[in-house]
Amino acid sequence: MLIGAHVRAGGRLVPALERASVIGAEVVQVFTQSPRAWKPTQYAPDVLAAYRAAEAAHPEVAATFCHATYLINLATADPDLLDRSRACLVANLQAARGMGARGLVLHIGSHRGLGTDVGQVADALRYALDSAVDPLTGELDGCPILLENAAGAGDTVGRTFEELADVLDRAAAGDGLGVCLDTQHLWASGVGFGTVDEADQVLAHFDDVIGLDRLQFLHLNDSKVPFGANRDRHANIGDGTIGEAALGALISHPALQDLAAALEVPNPDADQLAAARRALDLGLTRRRLG
């Protein structure tokens, strides 16, 4: 498993690799624009090309993932907000494709109590995949959208594997869509993985409902809130209600060992990367010992 962290990118992008290198990250995740603003960042082709070249030559960072802005809401019943969200998703995906990213992580959004229109969400995803042209190649392929599981607050879509599967099935976008599994969101939504047996049951259920081939990225986070609290509140690894042992039980599953994972914790530093790797080693040891 490659383990890294979310870091700041800035307008030139390449500094994200430098920041990741300082803390010993093997994977980097960045926002393609301000996470709480609508205006997309316009990257010049030379900036995107320089990032691709720098990542290819980088001795430590093996993969880049991007995260879409939090304002996007594909589940909204507000037509103006939906139009804005669709356009913003296209801009985010274009930037991610230009960087050569392996995936663009997306929070689907909230229906605000009005019920989920899965067809609307699926249509918006297909629209983005068919519209986001790579600024460097002019192609439409590469960089799938990775739907992130939700913690369950505020009528958010994607709290359960069944909800994610429904969107994936309706979109019928093949390799264009995948899943990013966030450990804090999973815990807060009431899905327990405190033991190896529990973790294996969770991933068996994921495989039955979605398919492990759809799981392409992990967010490794501890939780500031209790199990089942339905709130999105990340804590440093080992400082929350999940803890290293439970995290290790999940991420040591054999099916996850070829995935990339990124920390989204308050202090994504070398110590936190060490804690994540320690959790992984603890889980692997527990599995070997039975």
Secondary structure, DSSP 8 states (H G I E B T S, - for coil): -EEEEE----TTSTHHHHHHHHHT-SEEEEESS-TT-SS-----HHHHHHHHHHHHH-SS--EEEEE--TT--TT-S-HHHHHHHHHHHHHHHHHHHHHT-S-EEE---B-TTS---HHHHHHHHHHHHHH---TTT----S--EEEE-----TTBS-SSHHHHHHHHHHH--GGGEEEEEEHHHHHHTT---SSHHHHHHHHHHHHHHT-GGGEEEEEE-EESS-TT-----EE-TTSSSSHHHHHHHHHT-GGGTTSEEEE-SSS-SHHHHHHHHHHHHHHHHHHHH-
